[in-house]
Amino acid sequence: MDGSFGRQAYGLDLVRAFSKSGGTLADGHYFEYGLALVKTSASLVYTQTLALAHQIQPVTDSRAHFALYAQSCFRENWPRINHLLIRTGY
């Protein structure tokens, strides 16, 4: 894999098409990457729903997840209450 899948624009229709293609190994890689994006998006929505329902602040110790959630909050006009926990000692 050359990483070009990371430059591909993904949407649900494309992921569905890859899931039905039964094509090449490369198609399988594109599908797996797209499916991971779908799962991550669903997880972010669920995190936001839980945070609002329970009036709590989302917290993560992952800089990548923090940045992704912050970007989603901005894009979806969600409250921006994300917190990054900096872990030490491990």
TORKOL-4160 file (C-alpha; in steps of 0.2 Angstrom, whole numbers, padded with zeros to 4 digits, m for minus):
90
<pt num="1" X="0000" Y="0000" Z="0000"/>
<pt num="2" X="0007" Y="0017" Z="m0005"/>
<pt num="3" X="m0005" Y="0027" Z="0007"/>
<pt num="4" X="m0015" Y="0035" Z="m0008"/>
<pt num="5" X="m0031" Y="0029" Z="0001"/>
<pt num="6" X="m0028" Y="0043" Z="0013"/>
<pt num="7" X="m0030" Y="0056" Z="m0001"/>
<pt num="8" X="m0046" Y="0048" Z="m0007"/>
<pt num="9" X="m0062" Y="0057" Z="m0004"/>
<pt num="10" X="m0073" Y="0046" Z="0005"/>
<pt num="11" X="m0092" Y="0045" Z="0007"/>
<pt num="12" X="m0105" Y="0032" Z="0012"/>
<pt num="13" X="m0109" Y="0028" Z="m0006"/>
<pt num="14" X="m0090" Y="0025" Z="m0010"/>
<pt num="15" X="m0088" Y="0013" Z="0005"/>
<pt num="16" X="m0104" Y="0004" Z="0000"/>
<pt num="17" X="m0097" Y="0002" Z="m0018"/>
<pt num="18" X="m0081" Y="m0005" Z="m0011"/>
<pt num="19" X="m0090" Y="m0017" Z="0001"/>
<pt num="20" X="m0099" Y="m0025" Z="m0014"/>
<pt num="21" X="m0085" Y="m0025" Z="m0027"/>
<pt num="22" X="m0076" Y="m0041" Z="m0022"/>
<pt num="23" X="m0062" Y="m0034" Z="m0032"/>
<pt num="24" X="m0043" Y="m0032" Z="m0029"/>
<pt num="25" X="m0033" Y="m0032" Z="m0013"/>
<pt num="26" X="m0031" Y="m0013" Z="m0016"/>
<pt num="27" X="m0050" Y="m0012" Z="m0016"/>
<pt num="28" X="m0051" Y="m0021" Z="0000"/>
<pt num="29" X="m0039" Y="m0009" Z="0008"/>
<pt num="30" X="m0049" Y="0006" Z="0002"/>
<pt num="31" X="m0065" Y="m0002" Z="0009"/>
<pt num="32" X="m0056" Y="m0006" Z="0026"/>
<pt num="33" X="m0050" Y="0012" Z="0027"/>
<pt num="34" X="m0067" Y="0019" Z="0022"/>
<pt num="35" X="m0076" Y="0008" Z="0035"/>
<pt num="36" X="m0064" Y="0014" Z="0049"/>
<pt num="37" X="m0069" Y="0032" Z="0044"/>
<pt num="38" X="m0087" Y="0028" Z="0045"/>
<pt num="39" X="m0085" Y="0019" Z="0062"/>
<pt num="40" X="m0075" Y="0034" Z="0069"/>
<pt num="41" X="m0088" Y="0046" Z="0063"/>
<pt num="42" X="m0102" Y="0036" Z="0071"/>
<pt num="43" X="m0092" Y="0035" Z="0087"/>
<pt num="44" X="m0090" Y="0054" Z="0087"/>
<pt num="45" X="m0108" Y="0057" Z="0085"/>
<pt num="46" X="m0112" Y="0044" Z="0099"/>
<pt num="47" X="m0099" Y="0053" Z="0110"/>
<pt num="48" X="m0108" Y="0070" Z="0107"/>
<pt num="49" X="m0125" Y="0063" Z="0111"/>
<pt num="50" X="m0119" Y="0055" Z="0127"/>
<pt num="51" X="m0110" Y="0071" Z="0133"/>
<pt num="52" X="m0126" Y="0081" Z="0130"/>
<pt num="53" X="m0138" Y="0069" Z="0137"/>
<pt num="54" X="m0128" Y="0067" Z="0153"/>
<pt num="55" X="m0121" Y="0085" Z="0153"/>
<pt num="56" X="m0103" Y="0079" Z="0154"/>
<pt num="57" X="m0087" Y="0085" Z="0145"/>
<pt num="58" X="m0079" Y="0073" Z="0133"/>
<pt num="59" X="m0061" Y="0069" Z="0137"/>
<pt num="60" X="m0047" Y="0059" Z="0128"/>
<pt num="61" X="m0029" Y="0056" Z="0130"/>
<pt num="62" X="m0027" Y="0054" Z="0111"/>
<pt num="63" X="m0021" Y="0070" Z="0102"/>
<pt num="64" X="m0027" Y="0063" Z="0086"/>
<pt num="65" X="m0045" Y="0060" Z="0093"/>
<pt num="66" X="m0045" Y="0077" Z="0102"/>
<pt num="67" X="m0041" Y="0086" Z="0085"/>
<pt num="68" X="m0054" Y="0075" Z="0076"/>
<pt num="69" X="m0068" Y="0078" Z="0089"/>
<pt num="70" X="m0063" Y="0097" Z="0089"/>
<pt num="71" X="m0065" Y="0098" Z="0070"/>
<pt num="72" X="m0081" Y="0089" Z="0071"/>
<pt num="73" X="m0088" Y="0101" Z="0084"/>
<pt num="74" X="m0083" Y="0115" Z="0073"/>
<pt num="75" X="m0090" Y="0108" Z="0057"/>
<pt num="76" X="m0107" Y="0102" Z="0065"/>
<pt num="77" X="m0108" Y="0118" Z="0076"/>
<pt num="78" X="m0108" Y="0107" Z="0092"/>
<pt num="79" X="m0103" Y="0114" Z="0109"/>
<pt num="80" X="m0084" Y="0115" Z="0110"/>
<pt num="81" X="m0081" Y="0107" Z="0127"/>
<pt num="82" X="m0068" Y="0094" Z="0121"/>
<pt num="83" X="m0054" Y="0091" Z="0134"/>
<pt num="84" X="m0037" Y="0083" Z="0131"/>
<pt num="85" X="m0029" Y="0074" Z="0145"/>
<pt num="86" X="m0010" Y="0074" Z="0145"/>
<pt num="87" X="m0005" Y="0057" Z="0152"/>
<pt num="88" X="0012" Y="0056" Z="0161"/>
<pt num="89" X="0022" Y="0041" Z="0169"/>
<pt num="90" X="0019" Y="0027" Z="0156"/>
